[in-house]
Amino acid sequence: MIKESSPYLLQHANNPVQWYAWGEEALDKAKQENKPIFLSIGYSACHWCHVMAHESFESEEIAKAMNENFINIKVDREERPDIDDIYQKVCQMTTGSGGWPLSVFLTPDQRPFYVGTYFPPLDNYGRPGFGSIVLQLAQAWKEKPGNVEQAAESFINTLQKTESISLDSKLERSILDEAAMNLLSIADTTNGGFGQAPKFPNASNISFVLRYSKLSGIAKFQEFAFKTLTKMANGGMYDQLGGGFHRYSTDARWLVPHFEKMLYDNALLPPVYAEAYQISKDPRYLEVINGTLRYVLGHMTSPQGGFYSAEDADSEGEEGKFYVWKKKEIQEILGKDADIFCLYYDVTDGGNFEGHTILYNNMNLSSIAFHFGKSESEIKQILQQSREKLYAVRVQRVPPGRDDKIMTNWNSLMITAFIKGYRVTGEWDFFQAATNCIEFIESQLTRDGELLHTYKNGHSKLRAYLDDYAYFVNSLLDYFEIAPSKKHLDLAVYYANYLIEHFWDENQKSFFFTADNHEKLIIRTKNIYDLSLPSGNSVTAWVMLRLYHLTQEKKYLDISIKVMESLAVMAAENPFGFGQLLNTMYAYLQKPVEITLVNTINHNIKNYLLKKFIPEAILVMISKKEDLENLKDLQFFTGKEFEDAKTKVYVCRDFTCSLPLETVSEIEKLV
C-alpha cells in the first residue's frame, strides 16, 4: 500500500489491518488460501470513510479478526470507478441506497455475499457492529459455505438483470414534456432544488429546466431554475469567502453543507450559472462563475496545468472547522463594519451550526442599505472589504487536506467549465487554463493512442473509462468552438472513433463503462444515469450529435439516436436521473443551429453571440484566416470567406444557410 499513488490508500497504509490494493497479488492470494475478501471502497475527502477508519480499521482487535479471516482490499472509488460501479449497484439492490464507505464481503472469485456502507464498530440498537459482522461472516464462510454460495449467486443473477436496457422509443417532443412535468413534481418550489434534504446541486437537471422553459415558453420552469441557483449561491453550499461549492447541503435550504469540495461540482456548476447569466444578465451569477473558477485556479491547479480532485471536509479532525466563524471573532476583525456584515450573512451569537456560523445570505442588499442609512454601493463595498479581511484571517488556519491526484474525466469537465466561463466573462486566464489542461492530458495522460485515467507525482496509470473519453471529446469540441484548430477536431474524431470501436454495444444500443481491452471483472457494467456526474452514455450521445454536424459523418448521428431512443422512456419517467440525456434530446429535437462567426474583429457581434442563450447551437468562432483554410474540407465551413476588416456570421439550420450577416439586428432575426 505504501507504494500506491492514491491519497486515500495512503491514508490507510499504517492501519493494523493488512490492506492490499486491488490487483493480482491480493486476488491470487484469496484464491490460493481460499479466503473471502473484505473490500472497502471510499475516497480521500469522504468524512464517514475517516470515521469508520478511526473506529474500526485502527482498532487492533477488529484488525486482528479481519487479518485472520479475510484478504482485505482497499479501493479508491475515484481511481477505480469500474469496481465501485459494480458493488454500488449490489448495495443499492440490497439496501435501497449506496454511498461511501462501501463495505463488501466477496468470495475469492469476487462475487459479493454481504454488503453495506458505514458500520459502527460495536453492536448498538439491535444492529450488529462491524466487529461482530466480521466474526459472523468468517464463521459462515467456514461452517455454511452453501449459504454463502447461494447468496453470491443470487446477487450475480440480479446484477446481470439490471444491466439490460430494452425500452426503445421514438424521439418526440412529448418525451421532453413528460420529463419536465415529472421533474417539476419533485421540485422544492420554496427553497429550490429537488426533493428535501440532503440536496445535491444536480447541474444537468437545472440546465434541462432552462431549456424546457425556452422550448415551452412556460416561465415557472425558468423561475424555479433561477431560484435554485440563487439559493445555492447565497447559502452555505457556496463558500462565501473563498469561492467554490461544497459537495451537497445536509438540509433543505442550502444552509449546512457537507464541507468537502469536489472538483467535479466546481466544474459542472459554472456552465449552468453561465446559461442563467445568458438569459437573465444577473451579475450575481457572473460573480459565482468568477468565484468558483478563481477558487479552482488558486487552490486546485497543479503547476503543470492539471486540476486536483478534492479538498477534505475536515481539518484538525473536525468537519467544517476551516470554514465556520464565531460572531466575536468577526467583530474583532471587522470592527465598525461587523454589524453590517453580520446582518447580511446571518451571523448571530448562538450561530447556525454547532455554536458557530456558516456564512449564509437571506437578505436583500436594499434592505441592509435602508436599515443602515447607506447606499447600496456603499454596502456592497463594505461587504467586499469585509470578505477580504476575513479571508486573509482564514488563510492562516490549518487547511483541509487535498487529494492531489489528477483524473482525465474530471479534468475534462473542468476544461468545459473554463471555456463556458470564458465565453460569458471574457477572462483570458480562464481560456488559458483550459488550454493548459488539454496540453497536460495530451502529454501526461495518453499512451500509445489511448487515454489513461489518473496521474499523480509524475506517474500515470489505469486504462481510461467511458467517462474519460466522453468528457474529453466533449471538452475538445467546446474548446474547438472558441479556438477552432484542425488539430483539436481531429483529436476529438480520433477518440470518438475509439469509443465506438472499444465501448459500443450494438445489441443494447449503448456504451459499456469499460473498454473491450480492460481488466475482466465479474460483470461489464453500463452506466446510464446522470446523477452527481453525467453518465458517459449521455455525454457520448451529445458528442456524437455535435460531431455529426461538424463532419457530416452519418455513423455519429446513428449512434447518438440509438442511445437516446434506448433510454427515452426511462428519461421521461425518471427525469431526475437523465438530465444530461434530456439536454441532448432537446438539441436533437430542436435541430442544432450551426453558427459560424468568421473574423472576431467586431466585438459587439462576438459578445452578442457568446452571451446569448442558444443551447442548441454549435457556435464556431474563427479568429484566424489559416484556421478557416485548414477546415475548408468540412461541409460546415465550405463557402465561408474570411475578410480582414469585416466580421461575418453564417447561420445554418436544416442544411439551409443564411447569407453572410454583418449586424446584430440581422443575426437576432435568425437565432
C-alpha positions in Angstrom: 0.0 0.0 0.0 2.8 2.4 0.8 3.8 2.4 -2.9 0.4 3.4 -4.1 -0.3 6.8 -5.6 -3.9 7.3 -4.3 -4.0 9.6 -1.3 -7.0 7.6 0.0 -5.0 4.3 0.0 -2.0 6.1 1.6 -4.2 7.3 4.4 -4.7 3.6 5.4 -1.1 2.4 4.8 -0.3 2.3 8.5 -3.5 0.7 9.8 -3.1 -2.5 11.8 -5.3 -4.0 9.0 -3.2 -5.8 6.4 -4.6 -3.9 3.4 -3.8 -4.8 -0.2 -4.5 -2.6 -3.2 -6.8 -4.3 -5.8 -4.6 -6.4 -8.1 -3.2 -9.8 -8.9 -1.3 -10.2 -5.6 -4.4 -9.9 -3.4 -6.9 -11.7 -5.8 -4.5 -14.6 -6.3 -3.8 -14.8 -2.5 -7.6 -15.1 -1.8 -7.9 -18.0 -4.2 -4.8 -19.8 -3.1 -5.8 -19.6 0.6 -9.5 -20.0 -0.1 -10.2 -16.9 2.0 -13.1 -14.5 1.4 -12.3 -10.9 0.5 -13.3 -7.8 2.5 -13.5 -4.9 0.0 -13.6 -1.4 1.4 -14.2 1.4 -1.1 -14.0 5.1 -0.4 -12.2 8.3 -1.3 -9.8 10.7 0.5 -12.3 13.5 1.1 -15.0 11.2 2.5 -16.0 12.1 6.1 -17.6 8.8 7.0 -14.7 6.9 5.5 -12.4 8.7 8.0 -14.9 7.9 10.8 -15.0 4.1 10.0 -11.2 4.0 9.6 -10.7 5.6 13.0 -13.3 3.4 14.8 -12.7 0.1 13.1 -9.6 -0.1 10.9 -7.4 1.5 13.6 -8.8 -1.0 16.2 -6.2 -3.7 17.0 -8.9 -6.2 18.0 -11.1 -5.7 14.8 -7.9 -5.6 12.6 -6.8 -9.0 14.1 -10.2 -10.6 13.2 -10.0 -9.1 9.7 -6.4 -10.2 9.1 -7.0 -13.8 10.3 -10.2 -14.4 8.3 -10.1 -12.2 5.2 -7.9 -10.8 2.4 -8.6 -7.1 2.9 -8.6 -4.8 -0.1 -8.8 -1.0 -0.2 -10.1 0.7 -3.4 -10.2 4.4 -4.2 -13.5 4.8 -6.0 -12.1 7.7 -8.0 -9.3 5.6 -9.4 -11.4 2.5 -9.9 -15.0 3.7 -10.7 -15.5 0.4 -12.6 -15.1 -1.7 -9.4 -17.1 0.8 -7.4 -19.9 0.8 -10.0 -20.4 -3.0 -9.7 -20.6 -3.1 -6.0 -22.6 0.1 -5.5 -25.2 -1.5 -7.7 -25.2 -4.5 -5.4 -25.6 -2.3 -2.4 -28.4 -0.3 -3.9 -30.2 -3.6 -4.8 -29.8 -4.9 -1.3 -30.3 -1.9 1.0 -32.1 0.6 -1.3 -29.2 3.0 -1.1 -25.5 3.2 -1.6 -22.6 5.5 -0.7 -19.2 5.6 0.9 -17.5 4.0 2.7 -18.8 0.9 0.8 -18.2 -2.3 2.7 -18.5 -5.6 0.7 -17.6 -9.2 1.5 -16.7 -11.3 -1.5 -16.0 -14.9 -2.4 -12.4 -15.4 -3.6 -13.7 -15.1 -7.2 -15.0 -11.6 -6.4 -18.7 -12.4 -6.1 -20.5 -10.4 -3.3 -22.3 -12.2 -0.5 -22.8 -9.4 2.1 -22.8 -5.6 1.6 -23.4 -2.3 3.4 -21.9 1.1 3.8 -20.7 2.6 7.1 -20.9 0.2 10.1 -20.2 1.4 13.7 -17.6 -0.7 15.5 -19.8 -2.1 18.2 -23.3 -3.6 18.3 -26.0 -1.0 19.2 -29.8 -0.5 19.0 -30.1 -4.1 17.9 -27.8 -3.7 14.9 -24.6 -5.6 14.7 -21.3 -3.6 14.8 -18.5 -4.2 12.3 -16.5 -6.3 14.7 -19.4 -8.7 15.1 -20.1 -8.8 11.3 -16.5 -9.8 10.6 -16.7 -12.7 13.0 -20.2 -13.9 11.9 -19.3 -13.9 8.2 -15.9 -15.6 8.9 -17.8 -18.3 10.7 -20.5 -18.6 7.9 -17.7 -19.0 5.3 -16.2 -21.9 7.3 -19.3 -23.6 8.5 -22.0 -22.8 6.0 -20.3 -22.4 2.6 -23.5 -23.5 0.8 -25.4 -20.4 2.2 -22.6 -18.1 1.2 -22.6 -19.6 -2.3 -26.3 -19.2 -2.6 -26.2 -15.5 -1.6 -23.4 -14.8 -4.1 -25.2 -16.5 -6.9 -28.4 -14.5 -6.1 -26.5 -11.2 -6.2 -24.9 -12.0 -9.6 -28.2 -13.0 -11.2 -29.9 -9.8 -10.0 -26.9 -7.7 -11.1 -27.0 -9.2 -14.6 -30.7 -8.3 -15.0 -30.0 -4.7 -14.1 -27.6 -4.3 -17.0 -30.3 -5.0 -19.6 -31.8 -2.0 -21.4 -34.7 -2.8 -23.8 -37.2 0.1 -24.0 -36.8 1.6 -27.4 -38.9 4.7 -28.1 -39.3 7.3 -30.9 -37.8 10.7 -30.1 -40.6 13.1 -29.9 -41.4 16.4 -28.1 -43.8 14.6 -25.8 -40.8 12.9 -24.0 -39.5 16.4 -23.0 -43.0 17.5 -21.9 -43.4 14.4 -19.7 -39.9 14.7 -18.3 -40.3 18.4 -17.4 -43.6 17.8 -15.6 -42.2 14.8 -13.7 -39.2 16.8 -12.7 -41.3 19.8 -11.5 -43.3 17.4 -9.4 -40.3 16.7 -7.2 -39.1 20.3 -7.2 -38.9 22.2 -3.9 -40.5 25.5 -5.1 -39.8 27.2 -1.8 -36.0 26.6 -1.5 -35.1 25.4 -4.9 -33.5 22.1 -5.8 -35.2 18.7 -5.9 -36.7 16.8 -3.0 -35.9 17.6 0.6 -32.7 17.0 2.5 -30.0 16.1 1.6 -29.8 18.2 -1.5 -27.3 17.9 -4.3 -26.6 20.5 -7.0 -28.0 18.4 -9.9 -26.5 20.7 -12.5 -27.7 18.9 -15.6 -31.4 18.9 -14.3 -31.3 22.7 -13.8 -29.8 23.0 -17.4 -32.7 21.0 -18.7 -35.3 23.1 -16.9 -33.8 26.2 -18.5 -34.0 24.6 -21.9 -37.6 23.4 -21.4 -38.6 26.9 -20.3 -37.2 28.2 -23.6 -38.9 25.5 -25.6 -42.3 25.7 -23.9 -42.5 29.4 -23.1 -43.6 28.4 -19.6 -42.0 30.9 -17.2 -42.3 28.9 -14.0 -39.6 26.5 -15.1 -37.1 29.3 -15.6 -38.1 30.9 -12.3 -37.5 27.6 -10.5 -34.1 27.3 -12.0 -33.1 30.8 -11.1 -34.4 30.4 -7.6 -32.3 27.2 -7.2 -29.2 28.8 -8.5 -29.6 31.9 -6.3 -30.4 30.0 -3.1 -27.4 27.8 -3.7 -25.1 30.8 -4.3 -26.3 32.6 -1.2 -26.3 29.5 1.1 -23.6 27.6 2.9 -23.2 25.3 -0.1 -21.2 28.1 -1.7 -18.0 29.3 0.0 -18.9 33.0 0.5 -15.3 34.0 1.2 -13.1 31.7 -0.9 -15.5 30.8 -3.8 -16.3 27.3 -5.0 -19.1 24.9 -4.0 -19.2 22.2 -1.2 -20.5 18.8 -2.2 -24.1 19.0 -1.0 -26.5 20.5 1.5 -27.5 18.4 4.5 -30.7 20.5 4.9 -33.5 21.7 2.6 -32.5 25.3 2.5 -28.8 25.0 1.4 -27.5 26.2 4.8 -25.3 23.4 6.2 -23.1 21.8 3.6 -21.2 18.6 3.6 -18.0 20.6 3.6 -15.8 18.6 1.2 -15.1 20.3 -2.1 -15.1 18.1 -5.2 -13.5 19.2 -8.4 -16.5 17.8 -10.4 -19.1 20.0 -8.7 -16.9 23.1 -9.3 -16.7 22.0 -12.9 -20.4 21.2 -13.5 -21.9 24.3 -11.9 -20.2 27.2 -13.7 -21.7 26.2 -17.1 -25.2 26.3 -15.6 -24.6 29.7 -14.0 -23.3 30.8 -17.4 -26.5 29.8 -19.0 -28.6 31.5 -16.3 -26.5 34.6 -16.8 -27.0 34.5 -20.6 -30.8 34.5 -20.0 -31.0 36.9 -17.0 -27.9 39.1 -17.2 -27.9 38.9 -13.4 -24.4 40.0 -12.2 -24.7 37.7 -9.2 -24.4 34.7 -11.5 -21.3 36.2 -13.0 -19.8 36.6 -9.5 -20.4 33.0 -8.8 -18.7 31.9 -12.0 -15.7 34.1 -11.3 -15.5 33.0 -7.7 -15.7 29.3 -8.5 -13.2 29.3 -11.3 -10.8 31.5 -9.4 -11.0 29.1 -6.5 -10.1 26.3 -8.8 -7.2 28.3 -10.3 -5.9 29.3 -6.8 -6.4 26.0 -4.9 -6.9 23.1 -7.2 -4.5 23.7 -10.1 -1.2 21.9 -10.4 2.0 23.7 -11.7 1.7 21.6 -14.9 -1.9 22.7 -15.6 -3.9 19.7 -14.4 -6.6 20.0 -11.7 -6.6 18.2 -8.4 -9.5 16.1 -7.3 -10.8 17.3 -3.9 -10.4 19.1 -0.6 -11.5 17.4 2.6 -14.5 18.3 4.7 -12.3 18.0 7.9 -9.4 20.0 9.3 -7.8 19.4 12.6 -10.2 16.4 13.0 -13.4 18.5 12.8 -15.8 18.8 9.9 -16.1 22.3 8.6 -13.7 23.9 11.2 -11.8 25.7 8.4 -15.0 27.5 7.1 -17.1 28.5 10.2 -16.9 31.6 12.5 -17.8 32.9 15.9 -19.5 36.3 16.0 -16.9 37.6 18.5 -14.1 36.7 16.1 -15.8 38.6 13.2 -16.4 41.6 15.4 -12.7 41.7 16.4 -11.6 41.5 12.8 -14.1 43.9 11.2 -14.7 46.5 13.9 -17.3 49.1 12.9 -18.3 47.1 9.8 -19.2 44.0 11.7 -22.8 44.9 12.2 -23.5 45.2 8.5 -21.6 42.0 7.7 -23.3 40.0 10.5 -26.8 41.1 9.5 -26.1 40.3 5.8 -24.6 36.9 6.5 -26.9 35.8 9.3 -24.1 35.8 11.9 -25.6 35.5 15.4 -24.3 34.9 19.0 -25.7 31.4 19.0 -24.6 30.6 15.5 -26.4 28.4 13.0 -24.1 25.3 13.1 -23.0 23.7 16.4 -22.5 27.1 18.1 -20.6 28.5 15.1 -21.8 30.4 12.0 -21.8 29.3 8.4 -22.0 32.4 6.3 -25.4 32.5 4.7 -27.2 35.3 3.0 -31.0 35.6 3.1 -31.4 39.4 2.9 -31.5 41.9 0.1 -28.8 44.5 -0.3 -31.5 47.2 -0.4 -32.9 46.2 3.0 -29.5 46.3 4.6 -28.8 49.7 2.9 -32.1 51.1 4.2 -31.5 49.7 7.7 -28.1 51.4 8.0 -29.0 54.5 6.1 -26.4 53.9 3.4 -26.4 53.5 -0.4 -26.4 50.0 -1.9 -23.0 50.7 -3.5 -21.6 51.7 -0.1 -22.9 48.5 1.5 -21.5 46.4 -1.4 -18.1 47.9 -0.9 -18.1 47.3 2.9 -19.2 43.7 2.3 -16.4 43.2 -0.3 -13.7 44.7 2.0 -15.1 42.6 5.0 -14.9 39.4 3.0 -11.3 40.1 2.0 -10.3 40.8 5.7 -11.9 37.6 6.9 -10.5 35.6 4.0 -7.0 36.9 4.9 -7.5 35.6 8.5 -9.0 32.2 7.3 -5.9 31.6 5.1 -3.9 31.4 8.4 -6.0 28.5 9.7 -5.0 24.8 9.2 -6.4 24.0 5.8 -8.3 20.8 4.9 -6.3 18.0 3.3 -6.2 17.9 -0.5 -6.4 14.9 -2.8 -3.9 15.9 -5.4 -4.4 13.1 -8.0 -5.4 14.4 -11.4 -8.1 12.5 -13.4 -8.9 12.7 -17.1 -12.7 12.7 -16.6 -13.0 15.4 -14.0 -10.2 17.5 -15.7 -12.2 17.3 -18.9 -15.3 18.7 -17.1 -13.1 21.5 -15.8 -11.9 22.4 -19.3 -15.5 22.8 -20.4 -16.2 24.9 -17.3 -13.3 27.3 -18.1 -14.4 27.6 -21.7 -18.0 28.3 -20.7 -16.7 30.8 -18.1 -14.5 32.5 -20.6 -17.5 32.9 -23.0 -19.5 35.0 -20.6 -16.8 36.7 -18.6 -14.1 37.3 -21.3 -11.5 36.5 -18.7 -8.4 35.4 -20.7 -6.8 33.3 -17.9 -9.9 31.0 -18.0 -9.3 30.3 -21.6 -5.6 29.8 -20.8 -6.4 27.3 -18.0 -8.4 25.2 -20.5 -5.5 25.3 -23.0 -3.0 24.2 -20.3 -5.2 21.3 -19.2 -5.7 20.0 -22.7 -1.9 20.1 -23.1 -1.5 18.3 -19.8 -3.8 15.5 -20.8 -2.1 15.1 -24.1 1.3 15.0 -22.6 0.7 13.1 -19.3 -2.5 11.1 -19.7 -2.1 9.4 -23.1 -0.1 6.4 -24.0 0.0 4.5 -27.4 -3.1 6.3 -28.7 -5.2 5.6 -25.6 -6.2 7.8 -22.7 -5.2 6.9 -19.2 -7.4 7.6 -16.2 -5.2 9.0 -13.4 -2.0 10.9 -12.7 0.0 11.7 -9.6 3.6 12.7 -8.9 4.8 12.1 -12.4 3.1 8.7 -12.7 0.1 8.0 -14.9 -1.8 4.7 -14.8 -5.1 2.8 -15.4 -6.8 2.5 -18.8 -9.4 5.2 -19.2 -13.1 4.6 -18.8 -16.1 5.7 -20.9 -16.4 8.9 -18.9 -12.8 9.8 -19.5 -13.2 9.5 -23.3 -16.7 11.1 -23.5 -15.9 14.1 -21.3 -12.5 14.7 -23.0 -14.0 14.6 -26.5 -16.8 17.0 -25.3 -14.2 19.4 -23.8 -12.2 19.3 -27.1 -15.3 20.3 -29.0 -16.1 23.1 -26.5 -12.5 24.3 -27.0 -12.7 24.0 -30.7 -15.8 26.2 -30.9 -13.7 29.1 -29.4 -10.3 28.2 -30.9 -11.1 26.1 -34.0 -7.8 24.4 -34.9 -8.0 21.3 -37.1 -5.7 19.5 -34.6 -8.3 19.6 -31.8 -11.1 18.5 -34.1 -9.0 15.6 -35.4 -8.2 14.5 -31.8 -11.9 14.6 -30.9 -12.8 12.5 -34.0 -10.0 10.0 -33.2 -11.2 9.4 -29.6 -14.8 9.3 -30.7 -13.9 6.5 -33.1 -12.0 4.8 -30.3 -15.2 5.0 -28.2 -17.3 3.3 -30.9 -14.7 0.6 -31.6 -14.0 -0.4 -28.0 -17.0 0.6 -25.8 -20.1 0.3 -28.1 -22.6 -2.5 -27.5 -24.7 -2.8 -30.7 -27.1 -5.3 -29.1 -28.1 -3.0 -26.3 -27.6 0.3 -28.3 -25.4 1.8 -25.5 -21.8 2.1 -24.3 -20.1 -0.1 -21.7 -18.3 1.6 -18.9 -15.1 -0.2 -19.7 -13.3 -0.9 -23.0 -13.1 -4.4 -24.5 -9.4 -4.4 -23.6 -10.0 -3.6 -19.9 -9.3 -5.9 -16.9 -12.1 -8.5 -16.8 -14.3 -8.1 -13.7 -17.3 -10.2 -12.6 -19.6 -8.2 -15.0 -19.1 -5.5 -17.6 -21.4 -2.7 -16.5 -23.2 0.1 -18.2 -23.6 3.5 -16.6 -26.8 5.3 -17.8 -27.8 7.6 -15.0 -26.9 11.3 -14.8 -26.6 11.9 -11.1 -23.6 13.6 -9.4 -21.8 13.2 -12.7 -23.4 13.0 -16.2 -23.2 9.4 -17.5 -20.8 8.5 -20.2 -23.7 7.4 -22.4 -25.5 10.7 -22.2 -22.3 12.7 -22.9 -21.4 10.4 -25.7 -24.8 10.9 -27.3 -24.2 14.7 -27.2 -20.7 14.4 -28.5 -21.8 12.2 -31.5 -24.6 14.6 -32.3 -22.1 17.5 -32.4 -19.6 15.6 -34.4 -22.2 14.7 -37.0 -22.9 18.3 -37.6 -19.3 19.3 -37.8 -18.2 16.4 -40.0 -21.4 15.1 -41.7 -20.3 11.5 -40.8 -23.7 9.8 -40.5 -22.4 7.0 -38.2 -22.2 9.6 -35.4 -25.8 10.6 -35.8 -26.9 7.0 -35.9 -25.2 6.2 -32.7 -26.5 9.3 -30.9 -30.1 8.5 -31.9 -29.7 4.8 -30.8 -28.5 5.8 -27.4 -31.4 8.4 -27.0 -34.0 6.0 -28.3 -32.9 3.2 -25.9 -33.2 5.5 -22.9 -36.0 7.8 -23.8 -38.8 6.0 -21.9 -36.7 5.9 -18.8 -35.8 9.6 -19.2 -39.4 10.6 -19.5 -40.5 8.6 -16.4 -37.5 9.3 -14.2 -36.0 12.6 -15.5 -34.1 13.2 -12.2 -31.6 10.6 -13.4 -31.3 11.7 -17.1 -30.8 15.5 -17.1 -27.8 15.4 -19.5 -29.6 13.0 -21.8 -32.7 15.2 -21.9 -30.4 18.2 -22.8 -29.1 16.1 -25.8 -32.7 15.2 -26.8 -33.6 18.9 -26.6 -30.8 19.8 -29.0 -31.7 16.9 -31.4 -35.4 17.7 -31.5 -34.8 21.5 -31.9 -32.4 20.7 -34.7 -29.0 22.1 -33.9 -28.4 25.6 -35.4 -24.9 25.9 -36.9 -23.4 29.3 -36.4 -20.0 30.3 -37.8 -18.5 33.7 -36.9 -15.8 34.5 -39.4 -13.2 37.1 -38.1 -13.9 38.1 -34.5 -12.9 41.7 -35.1 -16.4 43.0 -34.3 -16.7 42.7 -30.6 -20.4 43.6 -30.5 -21.3 40.7 -32.7 -18.9 38.3 -30.9 -20.2 39.3 -27.4 -23.8 39.2 -28.5 -23.4 35.6 -29.7 -21.3 34.4 -26.7 -23.7 36.0 -24.2 -26.9 34.7 -25.8 -28.6 31.5 -24.6 -28.8 29.3 -27.6 -28.2 25.8 -26.1 -29.0 24.0 -29.4 -26.2 26.0 -31.2 -22.9 24.7 -32.5 -21.2 28.1 -32.5 -17.7 28.2 -34.0 -15.7 31.4 -33.8 -12.9 31.8 -36.3 -10.3 34.4 -35.5 -7.5 33.5 -37.9 -7.7 33.1 -41.6 -5.4 30.0 -41.6 -7.9 28.2 -39.3 -10.6 28.6 -41.8 -8.3 27.4 -44.6 -7.4 24.2 -42.7 -11.1 23.5 -42.2 -12.4 24.1 -45.7 -12.7 20.4 -46.4 -15.5 20.1 -43.9 -19.0 21.0 -45.2 -19.7 23.0 -42.1 -17.1 25.6 -43.3 -17.4 25.4 -47.1 -18.4 28.6 -48.9 -17.4 30.8 -45.9 -14.9 33.6 -46.7 -12.5 35.4 -44.3 -12.3 39.2 -44.8 -9.6 41.1 -42.9 -11.6 44.1 -42.0 -15.1 42.6 -41.6 -16.9 40.1 -39.3 -19.4 37.9 -41.0 -21.9 35.4 -39.4 -23.4 32.4 -41.2 -26.4 30.8 -39.6 -27.4 27.3 -40.9 -30.3 25.2 -39.9 -31.7 22.0 -41.5 -29.0 22.2 -44.2 -30.1 25.7 -45.3 -27.7 28.6 -44.7 -28.3 32.3 -44.5 -26.4 34.9 -46.5 -23.4 36.3 -44.6 -24.8 38.6 -41.8 -23.0 41.7 -40.7 -25.1 43.3 -38.0 -26.6 42.2 -34.6 -30.1 43.0 -35.8 -29.8 40.6 -38.8 -28.5 37.8 -36.5 -31.2 38.4 -34.0 -33.9 37.5 -36.5 -32.3 34.1 -37.1 -31.2 33.0 -33.7 
